[in-house]
Amino acid sequence: MTDDSRPGDAKPKQRGKRGRRRKPPSKRKKALVISAWTAAGVTVLGGTGLGYVYFKLNGNIKGVDINAALGTDRPENVDNGSQDILVLGSDSRSGKNAKYGKDEGVARSDTAMIVHVYKGHQKASVVSIPRDTLITRPECPAKDGGTDPGGRRQMFNTAYEVGGPACAVKTVEKMSGIRMDHYVEVDFTGFKKLIDTLGGVDITTKKPIKDKDSHLDLPAGEHTLDGEQALGLVRTRHGVGDGSDLGRIQLQQAFIKALMDQVKDINLFGSPKKLYDLADSATSAITTDSELDSVKDLAGFANGLKGIGSKDMKMVTLPIRYDPADLNRVLPLEKADRQVWDALLADKDIPKSATDKSAGDKGAAGKVVTSD
């Protein structure tokens, strides 16, 4: 999510080849966790005769056919039991999102995370990509039906702006050499409603966080954040740290772990109404690839999430450095980035050495918010 400013040992997968897309079990991420678990619950309800609930929620989910849009110009996936998913937070200001800034007619990927679920589905790694990272963006299908030529020194989040989900996926695949198994997008208002329906998320702030741009004012201490406050927290960049997008990413990662802990503690099957309300909010909040755009598919997706808790998830920021020509932008640390992607391709842990020299995981912002 965002404010209005713009500074910013298993057989390994093979990359750079064309091939069929594998279909292993499942994954996890952000509001995604709630989406999948509630979808699983609704499938159970549907089996007891409440089929209309199933079909109603199916209608909530928006799907995008990434395979059709990108064709065969993609890395090959070797079925080694792992999965990779691109999760985006959209910063569109249209419709109900208008209150969060001026609608300029475009949306960009404000939050971008690659979630890698390891073989066995008992742990995961999450790589956050700063939206202001300058990359070489590939040629992509454009939203107007034409082709965007891409180019050098393009901000990462412009991929979504020019070509929507398909271009975002293609850009990530070109950067990493890893084929994305799934795509999930969450927008502002959907995120907010989801947190409110959940009943809020408990966090502890180690110091005050105040940011007028994201409408956030939290003293140090324990809090149960409602939807508006949670949105403010994951959008703030001026309330903590050096005011950059890197500090905000650390806050987002801390919030996601708190959200995961809370979802794990909820008995989603104890109250049919609560379950339905959560499922309705969750399925309305997301856009997925066409292989996840039904309650049945989301329910299958959920089965691979249940073994993963916040302590089973390693979260890092893609290794980067500040751009000497523009300190509001960051540049990939190519050798370190390759360490990250090669580890995930081989379904191995990300080595600590990969992030040692990165500006992305430094700073105090990541220690400001906890779920203790």
VENVENTA-V39023 format. One line per field, one symbol per residue. burial: 1 if it has 24 or more other ideal C-beta (glycine too) atoms within 12 Angstrom, else 0. A space follows every 50 residues. Layout:
BEGIN
burial: ???
END
This chain:
BEGIN
burial: 11110111000110100000110111111111111111111111110000 00110011011111011011000111110111111111111110001001 10000011111111111110101111111111111011011000000101 00011111111111111111111111111111111111111111111111 11111000101001110100001011111111111111111001111111 11111111111111010100000011111111111111101111111110 11111101010111111111110000011111100110111111111111 0001100111110011011110
END
